[in-house]
Amino acid sequence: MNDLHLHVMFALGGGAGAVLRHWLTLQVTHDLPYATLIVNVAGSLLLGLWVGYLGGEIEMSEQQNRLVFGFCGGFTTFSSFAYQSLQLNRERTFAFAAGNIILSLVLCWIALWLGLVLMA
């Protein structure tokens, strides 16, 4: 499989993930960054499920690897998480920002771990 094909797979996955994230953020409107938390946790769970399934008995091909990581990379958003945490510190309190950071990191780690465990 040539590099161009693998780049296209990554781009297709990333594009699909970004479109789904955008749609989801339009559905979840709130003054706190719940939509970003939801997509990041869901993306972590999804990555854990896919890697657990494809990386278990079935070895993940390079093509599947690019598609999965492209989708999850396009779907989740660390930059929005960082910006929204900064905004929470500016507009509310440091406690809101710290809570967002801790909650996001803990829930994303648990979701990834849960996905891997469920597929083991």
Salt bridges, closest charged atoms under 4 A:
ASP31 OD1 - HIS30 ND1 2.88
ASP31 OD2 - ARG92 NH2 2.28
GLU62 OE2 - ARG66 NE 2.98
